[in-house]
């Protein structure tokens, strides 16, 4: 700390809550600014980029998105810090441009398209303490002002800080002062179940706060991810942004005409009465309609985040439900805002495109739990779905958004009650032969009765894993006329083991006499196959029908037998790792039970139930109770859906 550095004074719980609210608003505003720049980037070759330019822009978009997602982590950690001391999360923020005095004079937050100026501005905001930098000249800070908390007062006041890192250092000092003054147990009086943890949201670095040590760790995560230490790591936002700037400068030097982003408005506003000097009013009718819709999605996403906090320990299902809804609404918002950035802003501003305004609702306070809560939240998503149908009719690049929103609304279709997966009835593995088609084609299921079982083989599900013909070559014959399944040619227990090893569920049996039925797995899993499908092992209900314990489902998007894999991934040369990175998650309290897989129309696989997602080497990737798995083949966050299906026109009724 230098002699000229203002001292942040925190002596009461109320003052600490006040400064945490300041930090939350900064994280929220910075996150919006970053997403505004990300969404202004062009979407690929159809926006005029060359293949190489499209590759570079996609890499920039990915790098900036990872930074923005870590800002989400910071916002959630600040909310957890507040909840730990008995307060609620703070998700309110002023509309852009942020008025003078809301933050310290050195923090200028505006909506600005992707450009060298935005990168320089982000570097300035994320700079480590002790690094002397000037902001980009395009960001003109207001006249100098000072904010202080006078001694002897009890009402908290805004206070000055030189950097965001300085603000967090002051907050950390406040935690230490109050822990010594009140005692840790008294200070950390909040229930940790009221927080959002890594079991609820797969955000990098997310943790629960229960005492001074965990509060310190949470703040250190924020600072090291964002500003970095004095000797900052290459993983900090500051270092990543500096590297991106160097790449941009080199590319601009090599190709001065390269324009990676749309010329979006600086500080766009949605309403005429909000317009200030330098702001652009969005009044092109097409852009107005999309902007209005985008803001409705953003507003409801905030409502879902607020509803996820403060829930009792026995309401964990609804906490995870609202976290999931918030994440999925964010994934819907991305393609909508990218489309918005391609639209003209106003006839009065030729050559300027529209952009997201992040217009706030008047109030995002938590609504009481219960029937009204569920009715309000599902009703709003139905309204947005209907509006999406009007804005994005069949044939539009975003024509799947209405269906996606209805899918979200259906998760809370029983107002007043948690979304609970129905209990599975006693397992019946009896196959259901496919009826012959009009051409007289044969049924796909072969079935033969033996002394201990009725053995079946469903060729429509087979992915040629060859466990059957290699493990039971005398039982399953290929290329023969007449009977080709001989269940009595092998010991019953050995034949059961062969059936249990079939990943697709093509081989199944109905037991007879003393023969035992196939047991349900102790742990529900989905194995991500290298360059191939998802292999599920769980008591499965697929698209409303119980299908046994095993299924291999398409993830390349090309199968002609969706949702099942038909090996089309080999024909199209599909490439997707079977070893994605591990996400932070907590062990599931229950690891088995029914698993409901619902293929979304023109969208991902929606999975509900206890599930461990595992890599090809059986390494844990994530533990979830609700997840959207990509099946269009295009997600950049495989195996998880990132709504790429909306951009590439993926189509599938089931």
VENTA-V718470 format. One record per backbone hydrogen bond with DSSP energy under -0.5 kcal/mol. CO is the residue of the C=O (numbers start at 1). NH is the residue of the N-H. E is the energy in kcal/mol with one decimal. If there is no record, write none. Layout:
CO;NH;E / CO;NH;E
This chain:
2;5;-1.2 / 7;9;-0.6 / 8;10;-0.6 / 12;16;-1.9 / 13;17;-2.5 / 14;18;-2.2 / 15;19;-2.2 / 16;20;-2.2 / 17;21;-2.0 / 18;22;-1.6 / 19;23;-2.2 / 20;24;-2.6 / 21;25;-2.2 / 22;26;-1.9 / 23;27;-2.5 / 24;28;-2.5 / 25;29;-2.7 / 26;30;-3.0 / 27;31;-2.3 / 28;32;-2.1 / 29;33;-2.3 / 30;34;-2.4 / 31;35;-2.5 / 32;36;-2.3 / 33;37;-1.8 / 34;38;-2.5 / 35;39;-2.9 / 36;40;-0.8 / 37;41;-0.6 / 37;114;-0.6 / 38;41;-1.4 / 40;262;-3.0 / 44;47;-1.6 / 44;49;-1.3 / 45;48;-2.0 / 50;54;-3.1 / 51;55;-1.8 / 52;56;-2.2 / 53;57;-2.9 / 54;58;-2.2 / 55;59;-1.8 / 56;60;-2.2 / 57;61;-2.8 / 58;62;-2.3 / 59;63;-2.4 / 60;64;-2.9 / 61;65;-2.3 / 62;66;-2.1 / 63;67;-1.6 / 64;68;-2.6 / 65;69;-2.7 / 66;70;-1.7 / 67;71;-1.5 / 68;72;-1.5 / 69;73;-1.7 / 70;74;-2.2 / 71;75;-2.5 / 72;76;-2.4 / 73;77;-2.8 / 74;78;-2.5 / 75;79;-1.9 / 76;80;-2.2 / 77;81;-2.5 / 78;82;-2.2 / 79;83;-2.6 / 80;84;-2.2 / 81;85;-0.8 / 82;85;-0.9 / 82;87;-2.5 / 83;86;-1.6 / 84;190;-2.4 / 89;91;-0.6 / 99;102;-1.8 / 104;107;-2.3 / 106;108;-0.7 / 107;109;-0.6 / 108;110;-0.6 / 109;98;-1.3 / 110;112;-0.6 / 111;267;-2.0 / 115;119;-2.1 / 116;120;-2.7 / 117;121;-2.4 / 118;122;-2.6 / 119;123;-2.5 / 120;124;-2.1 / 121;125;-2.3 / 122;126;-2.2 / 123;127;-0.5 / 124;127;-0.8 / 125;164;-0.5 / 128;131;-1.8 / 130;132;-0.6 / 131;133;-0.8 / 136;139;-2.1 / 138;140;-0.9 / 139;141;-0.7 / 147;160;-1.4 / 148;150;-0.7 / 150;153;-1.2 / 163;167;-1.8 / 164;168;-2.1 / 165;169;-2.1 / 166;170;-2.2 / 167;171;-2.1 / 168;172;-2.6 / 169;173;-2.1 / 170;174;-1.9 / 171;175;-2.1 / 172;176;-2.0 / 173;177;-2.6 / 174;178;-2.4 / 175;179;-2.4 / 176;180;-1.9 / 177;181;-2.0 / 178;182;-3.4 / 178;183;-0.7 / 179;183;-1.4 / 183;187;-2.6 / 184;188;-3.0 / 187;189;-1.7 / 191;194;-1.9 / 192;195;-1.7 / 194;310;-2.3 / 195;197;-0.6 / 197;200;-1.9 / 197;201;-1.8 / 201;203;-2.2 / 203;206;-1.8 / 208;210;-0.5 / 211;215;-2.1 / 212;216;-2.6 / 213;217;-2.2 / 214;218;-2.1 / 215;219;-2.2 / 216;220;-2.5 / 217;221;-2.0 / 218;222;-1.9 / 219;223;-2.5 / 220;224;-2.9 / 221;225;-2.3 / 222;226;-2.0 / 223;227;-0.6 / 223;228;-3.6 / 225;237;-2.3 / 226;237;-0.5 / 226;238;-1.6 / 229;232;-0.7 / 230;232;-0.9 / 233;236;-1.5 / 236;240;-2.6 / 237;241;-2.8 / 238;242;-2.0 / 239;243;-2.1 / 240;244;-2.1 / 241;245;-2.4 / 242;246;-2.0 / 243;247;-1.9 / 244;248;-2.5 / 245;249;-2.7 / 246;250;-2.0 / 247;251;-2.3 / 248;252;-2.7 / 249;253;-1.8 / 250;254;-2.1 / 251;255;-2.4 / 255;258;-2.1 / 260;42;-2.9 / 262;264;-2.2 / 263;353;-2.8 / 265;267;-0.6 / 266;280;-0.5 / 267;280;-0.9 / 269;282;-2.2 / 271;274;-1.6 / 272;275;-1.3 / 276;279;-2.3 / 279;281;-0.5 / 280;269;-2.5 / 280;282;-0.5 / 281;283;-0.9 / 284;288;-2.9 / 285;289;-2.0 / 286;290;-1.7 / 287;291;-2.9 / 288;292;-2.6 / 289;293;-1.8 / 290;294;-2.8 / 291;295;-2.5 / 292;296;-1.5 / 293;297;-2.0 / 294;298;-2.4 / 295;299;-2.7 / 296;300;-2.0 / 297;301;-2.1 / 298;302;-1.9 / 299;303;-1.8 / 300;304;-2.3 / 301;305;-2.1 / 302;306;-2.6 / 303;307;-2.4 / 304;308;-1.0 / 305;308;-0.7 / 305;309;-0.6 / 306;309;-1.2 / 308;311;-0.5 / 312;315;-2.0 / 313;316;-0.8 / 315;319;-1.7 / 316;320;-2.5 / 317;321;-2.1 / 318;322;-2.3 / 319;323;-2.0 / 320;324;-2.7 / 321;325;-2.6 / 322;326;-2.2 / 323;327;-2.3 / 324;328;-2.5 / 325;329;-2.4 / 326;330;-1.9 / 327;331;-1.7 / 328;332;-1.5 / 329;333;-2.2 / 330;334;-1.4 / 331;335;-0.7 / 332;336;-1.2 / 333;337;-2.6 / 334;338;-2.1 / 335;339;-2.0 / 336;340;-2.3 / 337;341;-1.9 / 339;342;-1.4 / 340;343;-1.8 / 340;354;-0.5 / 343;354;-3.0 / 345;283;-1.4 / 345;284;-2.2 / 346;349;-1.4 / 349;352;-1.7 / 352;345;-2.7 / 352;346;-0.5 / 353;265;-2.1 / 357;96;-0.6 / 370;374;-2.0 / 370;416;-0.6 / 371;375;-2.6 / 372;376;-2.8 / 373;377;-2.3 / 374;378;-2.3 / 375;379;-2.4 / 376;380;-1.8 / 377;381;-1.2 / 378;382;-1.9 / 379;383;-2.1 / 380;384;-2.2 / 381;385;-2.2 / 382;386;-2.3 / 383;387;-1.9 / 384;388;-2.4 / 385;389;-2.0 / 386;390;-1.4 / 387;391;-2.3 / 388;392;-3.2 / 393;396;-2.5 / 396;399;-1.9 / 398;401;-1.8 / 400;404;-2.0 / 401;405;-2.5 / 402;406;-2.1 / 403;407;-2.2 / 404;408;-1.6 / 405;409;-2.5 / 406;410;-2.1 / 407;411;-0.6 / 408;411;-1.2 / 409;412;-1.5 / 410;413;-1.4 / 413;415;-0.7 / 414;417;-2.0 / 418;420;-0.8 / 431;433;-0.6 / 437;440;-2.3 / 444;446;-0.6 / 444;459;-2.8 / 446;457;-2.7 / 448;450;-0.5 / 448;455;-2.5 / 452;512;-2.4 / 453;450;-3.3 / 453;455;-0.6 / 454;510;-2.1 / 455;448;-2.5 / 456;508;-1.9 / 457;446;-3.0 / 457;459;-0.8 / 458;461;-1.5 / 458;462;-0.7 / 466;470;-1.7 / 467;471;-1.9 / 468;472;-2.6 / 472;475;-1.2 / 472;476;-2.2 / 475;477;-0.7 / 475;486;-2.1 / 484;477;-2.6 / 486;489;-1.5 / 487;490;-0.6 / 491;495;-2.5 / 492;496;-2.5 / 493;497;-1.8 / 494;498;-1.7 / 495;499;-2.2 / 496;500;-2.5 / 497;501;-1.3 / 498;502;-0.7 / 499;502;-1.2 / 501;503;-0.6 / 502;505;-0.7 / 504;552;-0.5 / 506;458;-2.4 / 506;508;-0.5 / 508;456;-3.1 / 509;511;-0.5 / 510;454;-2.5 / 512;515;-2.1 / 524;612;-2.1 / 525;537;-2.7 / 526;614;-2.6 / 527;529;-0.8 / 527;535;-2.4 / 529;532;-2.4 / 533;529;-2.1 / 534;536;-0.7 / 534;553;-2.2 / 535;527;-2.8 / 536;551;-1.5 / 537;525;-2.1 / 538;540;-1.2 / 539;595;-2.5 / 540;542;-0.5 / 540;547;-1.9 / 540;548;-0.6 / 541;543;-0.6 / 541;597;-2.9 / 542;545;-1.6 / 545;542;-3.0 / 548;540;-2.8 / 549;538;-1.9 / 551;536;-3.2 / 551;553;-0.6 / 552;565;-2.2 / 553;534;-2.6 / 561;564;-1.8 / 563;554;-2.2 / 567;570;-1.3 / 567;571;-0.9 / 568;572;-2.1 / 569;573;-0.5 / 569;574;-2.4 / 576;531;-3.4 / 578;616;-2.3 / 591;524;-3.0 / 593;539;-0.6 / 595;541;-2.4 / 595;597;-0.6 / 596;598;-0.6 / 596;608;-2.4 / 597;543;-2.8 / 597;599;-0.6 / 598;606;-2.6 / 600;603;-2.7 / 604;600;-3.0 / 604;606;-0.6 / 605;607;-0.6 / 605;629;-2.6 / 606;598;-3.2 / 607;627;-2.0 / 608;596;-2.8 / 611;613;-0.6 / 611;624;-2.7 / 612;526;-1.7 / 612;614;-0.6 / 613;621;-3.2 / 613;622;-1.5 / 614;528;-2.2 / 615;618;-2.3 / 619;615;-2.9 / 621;583;-3.3 / 622;613;-2.7 / 624;611;-2.3 / 625;609;-2.7 / 627;607;-2.8 / 627;629;-0.6 / 628;641;-2.3 / 629;605;-2.6 / 635;638;-0.6 / 637;640;-2.2 / 639;630;-2.5 / 643;646;-1.4 / 643;647;-0.5 / 644;647;-1.3 / 644;648;-2.0 / 645;649;-0.7 / 645;650;-1.5 / 652;602;-3.3
